[in-house]
């Protein structure tokens, strides 16, 4: 832990810099705090939904056409009206990029981001730079007692360009931010990074699930220890419960799970009580629906639809993000007035298929595997064109994984009704697709 005097100096510099250099962020930061204090957060969410629908209808040719069928005097007056809006699929997004933009979109008020394509077809969206999404991240950090001006450690997938490193150092001075890239996970670089962590004692360790997990395993294998941060923040892929346990043990700190993706960065995140993910209800509207797009009750799994309440450049309304999940009936017990959803497990688009047409979704397998992964580190199922499956696994060094392999194999065979050949294969690394390591890779036509 840093001394309070260093803290307060950092806070002072941070406040001044933010106020002067990024007044927009500072104002939104204050506003976001107020939104949360807003007693009727549901009302605020609904008000913003009405506003974004009206805005999208008026300013984009895509939504204008899409909602025209609802009648020229169509307005959102109730939840029922909102449910009449037809969802937007990933394919719609891929095919209508230009038509989804508002007329005044330009390079100053928006930034184009593209998904890696590992979860299906690659797609691009524009983020609205006028809404500083950083404030949502600060909000989550504050739940965990981490302030943005405290030292932080990051693990990226790639090495950062030299100039970016330098500018970042200046931008954040006197706060120290240190980086390691997944690409340089060797003893020399990791040792250096560990020494830095132990000297600067960052409050936060942040990165993509796969590289942070790799870092944890590396520390474990090489008997290295880091000064425990207050919290570990992992993003970008569903988190296995087993991975979380390993990370929490190795880092000596809780791992905060969050839900977000390229299209909408911050959708929901855990508070320290870890009773589910709090939805950023003032910024994002999350729905769970069945295959006919009718809402399912809380506690039931369905397709997730996202409405970004803040993106006025590239509106996403009832967007079918390609994930399945559920809203929770329970409340958290903390004082955060934001509703809860469960962690998203696995992607909707990837599944195993059998010749008779049976499908097994990734999320079911994730839950199944969690129970058995002790001596196995990573799993990947590769389904070939002839339906046969390579069950690839990476085992921990000096352990006997045979029993686990047998158990998992047995379950996979039962789930696929013995219709397909499944071949276990011990591998050194699992395949990457884009930047991710998918659980299922399907070569089926
Ligand atoms: Zn909570």
Boltz pocket constraint, residues with backbone or C-beta under 6 A from the ligand:
constraints:
  - pocket:
      binder: B
      contacts: [[A, 271], [A, 272], [A, 273], [A, 274], [A, 275], [A, 278], [A, 332], [A, 333], [A, 334], [A, 335], [A, 336]]
      max_distance: 6.0
